[in-house]
Amino acid sequence: MRKLRRWANAVWDVLPRPLDPVRSIKLKLGLLVIGSVTVAMAFFWWQIGWIPPRTTFTALLGALLASQLIAHGMTKPLRDMTSAAIGMAAGDYRKRVRATSKDEVGQLATAFNQMAADLGAADQQRRDLIANVSHELRTPITALRAVLENVVDGVTQPDSATMHTALAQTERLGLLVTELLDLSRIDAGALTLDKEHCALAPMLAQAVAETEVMTAVAGRGVRFTMAVDPPAAVVLADQGRLHQVLVNLLDNAARHGPPGGRVWISASAGPESVVLEVRDEGPGIPPAERDRVFERFTRGERAGGGGTGLGLAIARWVVDLHGGTISATGPETGGCRIRVTLPNLAD
């Protein structure tokens, strides 16, 4: 049956299309009806004999009017799609096509509406991305320019404190560029994992040491507490990417906690999963915001920490690639917990 269907489709593809020059589907349907009625009348005349001309003309006119009336409703979605497509080419994705029929035209209209909605959402995301990136770049560039202008004008001296301020803004710019590059790789599907067996304790210690340096440069003075259970726990993961997730979580916790506060990071390996948890002493995240903080450029109610709004989004993508989950838990106030659960494939 499939071979017969393919053969029939191949035959239809090579058959001539005499009505292709006609630019109106309604006119094509009218010509089709007139041709069909004419053939029927000719066969009737050949078999029976003479047919009254008035009867023949009336039949052809009635068939033509009926075809045009029916064709109007059939072709209306196509005209609407043409108008909406012209609007989409000009950047207007709001138009939709009324899709009530159950035939191929109705299915096309439904697919067209879905495509228009997807394109509109993608265009809005592009606009938001440009606006957010511009805002995120402007803040450190403005601060860095102010520091350098003060040094050049002699208002401030290029002492250690001034250079630390400039270095912090430069590091923020570098972090944003790195995260944008990672985001582009994720969207392109080019972010792959190189998994290996990694000891959790050294990995956590390295992430803590790196974050301590960043917090010291920023003058936050945050203290870190680390715990691994069991101490020799191992996880099968991409060490570089998992290290990136840990540093993002630790830096996020340090920024949103009070100056001189504490951040706890723990890892526990069970028979089926490995759980990584980072906890801070910040204001916490309301339940309504806990899912949104993992979206791009979303920082929820804790937006005052000066982050790029990309770290948690990238962390979620990396965890998803490992087959794990990431979530924000904890009370509404008095601290936040970010929990990462990875499948335990170390054995």
Secondary structure, DSSP 8 states (H G I E B T S, - for coil): -HHHHHHHHHHHHHS--TTTT---HHHHHHHHHHHHHHHHHHHHHHHT----HHHHHHHHHHHHHHHHHHHHHHHHHHHHHHHHHHHHHTT-----------SHHHHHHHHHHHHHHHHHHHHHHHHHHHHHHHHHHHHHHHHHHHHHHHHHHTSS---HHHHHHHHHHHHHHHHHHHHHHHHHHHHTT-----EEEEEHHHHHHHHHHHHHHHHHHHT---EEEEEEESTT-EEEEEHHHHHHHHHHHHHHHHHHS-TT-EEEEEEEE-SSEEEEEEE--S----GGGTTGGGSTT--TT-GGG---S-HHHHHHHHHHHTT-EEEEES-SSS--EEEEEEE----
